[in-house]
Amino acid sequence: MDKAMAYIDNLAAKLGVAAEHVYGVLIKQAMINGATKIVAGSLLLIIAIVASVIIMRTIKRSDTDYWDEEWAAVVVAAIVLVVAPLVVSYFVMASGIKAVINPEYYAIKEILDTIGGK
């Protein structure tokens, strides 16, 4: 933690601002990143819902029995258009919500990652 505070002080000195300002900017950026992830996850969720509705309507309106010849195409479409966005949206939204709820953690994590060279 002392190394992180020394890094903040060094960065603040180079920028000519107070260390509290740098830390405040990192917290605001963590919240913005979190909000962006929540929006992106929500868009993926909407894509999954719309795709599932379209797939279900297509199956109901079709005369073909999809389970005879074209079941593989339906399964692949469902996985690509429904399951994948649902899984990705879960992880994206989860990390976004965590960043909005606890931005201080992500600010400190960014400082430590920068110090560690990751």
Rosetta silent file (secondary structure, phi, psi, omega in degrees, C-alpha in Angstrom):
SEQUENCE: MDKAMAYIDNLAAKLGVAAEHVYGVLIKQAMINGATKIVAGSLLLIIAIVASVIIMRTIKRSDTDYWDEEWAAVVVAAIVLVVAPLVVSYFVMASGIKAVINPEYYAIKEILDTIGGK
SCORE:     score description
SCORE:     0.000 S_00000001
   1 L     0.000  -35.842  178.085    0.000    0.000    0.000 S_00000001
   2 H   -63.956  -37.047  178.633    2.903    2.335    0.716 S_00000001
   3 H   -65.306  -38.801  178.419    4.211    1.656   -2.774 S_00000001
   4 H   -65.001  -43.376  179.840    0.802    2.567   -4.224 S_00000001
   5 H   -66.896  -36.358  176.847    0.669    5.825   -2.298 S_00000001
   6 H   -64.863  -38.546  177.736    4.220    6.665   -3.395 S_00000001
   7 H   -63.691  -44.264  179.302    3.162    6.039   -6.989 S_00000001
   8 H   -62.006  -44.698  179.273    0.148    8.346   -6.615 S_00000001
   9 H   -62.616  -41.609  179.280    2.324   11.055   -5.078 S_00000001
  10 H   -64.653  -44.643  179.048    4.914   10.683   -7.847 S_00000001
  11 H   -64.294  -42.915  179.487    2.261   10.813  -10.559 S_00000001
  12 H   -63.220  -39.771  179.152    0.589   13.804   -8.940 S_00000001
  13 H   -64.461  -40.250  179.284    3.930   15.636   -8.704 S_00000001
  14 H   -67.210  -35.817 -179.800    4.619   15.020  -12.398 S_00000001
  15 H   -83.337  -14.357 -179.520    1.159   16.247  -13.352 S_00000001
  16 L    76.967   28.150  178.405    1.350   19.223  -11.026 S_00000001
  17 L  -127.827  171.643  178.085   -1.808   18.320   -9.138 S_00000001
  18 L   -75.959  150.569 -179.835   -2.632   17.017   -5.692 S_00000001
  19 H   -61.090  -32.999  179.277   -2.558   13.267   -5.082 S_00000001
  20 H   -63.935  -33.937  179.079   -6.195   13.401   -4.012 S_00000001
  21 H   -65.819  -44.009  179.579   -7.083   14.731   -7.458 S_00000001
  22 H   -61.780  -45.566  179.665   -5.355   11.797   -9.198 S_00000001
  23 H   -63.392  -40.172  177.360   -7.097    9.313   -6.926 S_00000001
  24 H   -62.926  -39.390  177.935  -10.437   11.062   -7.527 S_00000001
  25 H   -64.761  -41.900  178.588   -9.936   10.857  -11.287 S_00000001
  26 H   -63.966  -37.271  177.566   -9.183    7.134  -11.036 S_00000001
  27 H   -66.545  -44.357  177.933  -12.348    6.594   -8.999 S_00000001
  28 H   -61.740  -40.351  179.430  -14.451    8.506  -11.534 S_00000001
  29 H   -65.802  -36.998  176.976  -12.896    6.508  -14.360 S_00000001
  30 H   -62.810  -40.051  178.802  -13.691    3.246  -12.576 S_00000001
  31 H   -67.747  -39.751  178.327  -17.328    4.328  -12.287 S_00000001
  32 H   -65.388  -42.738  176.969  -17.443    5.318  -15.970 S_00000001
  33 H   -62.026  -40.540  178.198  -15.914    1.988  -16.976 S_00000001
  34 H   -63.508  -44.168  178.999  -18.466    0.203  -14.794 S_00000001
  35 H   -64.391  -39.209  177.769  -21.380    2.098  -16.313 S_00000001
  36 H   -62.833  -41.897  178.523  -20.080    1.365  -19.809 S_00000001
  37 H   -66.128  -36.802  177.932  -19.868   -2.343  -19.010 S_00000001
  38 H   -64.711  -42.891  178.783  -23.412   -2.317  -17.632 S_00000001
  39 H   -64.787  -44.427  179.771  -24.707   -0.700  -20.832 S_00000001
  40 H   -62.921  -42.534  177.360  -22.746   -3.137  -23.017 S_00000001
  41 H   -64.235  -37.447  177.616  -24.034   -6.104  -21.007 S_00000001
  42 H   -65.389  -40.366  177.246  -27.577   -4.783  -21.275 S_00000001
  43 H   -63.497  -41.214  176.472  -27.243   -4.486  -25.052 S_00000001
  44 H   -63.821  -37.575  177.702  -26.005   -8.075  -25.247 S_00000001
  45 H   -64.452  -42.210  177.524  -28.947   -9.149  -23.103 S_00000001
  46 H   -63.458  -41.511  177.501  -31.365   -7.356  -25.446 S_00000001
  47 H   -59.634  -43.597  179.987  -29.719   -9.049  -28.441 S_00000001
  48 H   -63.949  -40.831 -179.526  -30.189  -12.441  -26.798 S_00000001
  49 H   -67.370  -46.471 -179.965  -33.854  -11.758  -26.015 S_00000001
  50 H   -63.295  -42.825  179.487  -34.643  -10.464  -29.505 S_00000001
  51 H   -63.178  -40.510 -179.666  -32.790  -13.371  -31.137 S_00000001
  52 H   -67.072  -37.509  177.643  -34.649  -15.928  -29.010 S_00000001
  53 H   -65.380  -44.025  179.413  -38.014  -14.359  -29.901 S_00000001
  54 H   -63.332  -43.404  179.428  -37.138  -14.359  -33.615 S_00000001
  55 H   -63.054  -43.997 -179.197  -35.955  -17.978  -33.492 S_00000001
  56 H   -65.412  -41.832  178.825  -39.103  -19.104  -31.655 S_00000001
  57 H   -65.573  -38.695  178.737  -41.407  -17.251  -34.079 S_00000001
  58 H   -64.658  -41.408  179.182  -39.553  -18.693  -37.055 S_00000001
  59 H   -65.998  -42.544 -178.685  -39.901  -22.213  -35.702 S_00000001
  60 H   -67.508  -34.972 -177.388  -43.628  -21.761  -34.970 S_00000001
  61 H   -83.189  -15.449 -174.445  -44.390  -20.288  -38.423 S_00000001
  62 L   -79.743  146.108  175.718  -42.412  -22.835  -40.375 S_00000001
  63 L   -84.791  -21.059 -177.322  -43.992  -25.845  -42.033 S_00000001
  64 L   -76.679  141.862  173.805  -40.760  -27.772  -41.819 S_00000001
  65 L   -85.932  103.687 -173.762  -40.081  -29.996  -38.891 S_00000001
  66 L   -61.915  -22.271 -175.879  -36.746  -28.561  -37.783 S_00000001
  67 L   -81.933   -5.973  176.237  -35.884  -31.608  -35.802 S_00000001
  68 L   -83.295  -62.568 -172.437  -35.727  -33.761  -38.920 S_00000001
  69 L  -111.995  -38.145 -169.213  -33.174  -32.092  -41.158 S_00000001
  70 L  -107.209   19.795 -177.580  -32.308  -28.628  -39.953 S_00000001
  71 H   -62.895  -33.184 -179.217  -32.096  -29.118  -36.212 S_00000001
  72 H   -64.269  -39.805  179.429  -28.333  -28.503  -36.244 S_00000001
  73 H   -65.173  -38.894  179.003  -28.823  -25.046  -37.798 S_00000001
  74 H   -66.779  -41.898  179.950  -31.393  -24.149  -35.149 S_00000001
  75 H   -65.459  -43.987  178.969  -29.126  -25.326  -32.334 S_00000001
  76 H   -63.909  -43.699  178.815  -26.131  -23.421  -33.719 S_00000001
  77 H   -62.118  -41.150  179.412  -28.235  -20.275  -34.206 S_00000001
  78 H   -64.427  -41.363 -179.977  -29.556  -20.558  -30.662 S_00000001
  79 H   -67.081  -46.524 -175.869  -26.065  -20.972  -29.233 S_00000001
  80 H   -70.582  -42.302 -172.435  -24.532  -18.147  -31.262 S_00000001
  81 H   -94.278  -16.239 -177.222  -27.399  -15.672  -30.991 S_00000001
  82 H  -119.417  -57.886 -172.315  -28.822  -16.467  -27.556 S_00000001
  83 H   -68.583  -46.549 -178.286  -26.529  -18.436  -25.262 S_00000001
  84 H   -60.443  -48.787  177.438  -23.238  -16.699  -26.098 S_00000001
  85 H   -62.433  -33.528  178.326  -24.591  -13.145  -25.558 S_00000001
  86 H   -64.570  -45.248 -179.102  -26.247  -14.265  -22.316 S_00000001
  87 H   -65.951  -46.937 -179.825  -23.018  -15.705  -20.932 S_00000001
  88 H   -63.162  -41.906 -178.473  -20.903  -12.745  -22.028 S_00000001
  89 H   -64.098  -34.246  178.224  -23.459  -10.234  -20.721 S_00000001
  90 H   -59.436  -50.273 -176.812  -23.432  -11.925  -17.318 S_00000001
  91 H   -71.045  -38.481  179.626  -19.684  -11.490  -16.876 S_00000001
  92 H   -65.961  -46.142 -179.355  -19.556   -8.004  -18.402 S_00000001
  93 H   -67.534  -36.582  179.563  -22.449   -6.732  -16.290 S_00000001
  94 H   -62.273  -45.401  179.505  -21.091   -8.373  -13.136 S_00000001
  95 H   -69.184  -33.084  177.233  -17.746   -6.625  -13.455 S_00000001
  96 H   -66.719  -42.860  179.046  -19.500   -3.353  -14.320 S_00000001
  97 H   -64.366  -40.944  178.029  -21.763   -3.524  -11.299 S_00000001
  98 H   -62.942  -38.648 -179.756  -18.789   -4.267   -9.051 S_00000001
  99 H   -68.514  -34.079  178.825  -16.906   -1.265  -10.457 S_00000001
 100 H   -74.267  -38.571 -178.588  -19.865    1.042   -9.841 S_00000001
 101 H   -72.217  -39.854 -176.235  -20.461   -0.247   -6.317 S_00000001
 102 L  -131.856   70.353 -176.991  -16.802   -0.203   -5.251 S_00000001
 103 H   -68.281  -23.568 -179.859  -14.803    2.132   -7.517 S_00000001
 104 H   -62.492  -39.476  179.177  -12.071    2.612   -4.899 S_00000001
 105 H   -59.605  -45.846 -177.016  -11.027   -1.017   -5.283 S_00000001
 106 H   -71.556  -29.294  174.690  -10.654   -0.646   -9.038 S_00000001
 107 H   -66.556  -46.694  178.318   -8.731    2.625   -8.653 S_00000001
 108 H   -66.103  -38.358  178.486   -6.268    0.972   -6.290 S_00000001
 109 H   -62.238  -40.898  178.263   -6.119   -2.106   -8.517 S_00000001
 110 H   -64.412  -40.616  178.004   -5.184    0.057  -11.493 S_00000001
 111 H   -63.630  -46.201 -179.469   -2.429    1.723   -9.494 S_00000001
 112 H   -66.063  -36.951  176.317   -1.064   -1.611   -8.317 S_00000001
 113 H   -64.704  -36.485  179.474   -1.250   -3.041  -11.848 S_00000001
 114 H   -69.354  -40.523  178.601    0.678   -0.043  -13.134 S_00000001
 115 H   -65.884  -42.735 -178.653    3.313   -0.436  -10.439 S_00000001
 116 H   -73.239  -12.668  178.506    3.573   -4.158  -11.068 S_00000001
 117 L    81.096   19.603 -179.091    3.963   -3.610  -14.803 S_00000001
 118 L   -80.987    0.000    0.000    0.968   -5.731  -15.781 S_00000001
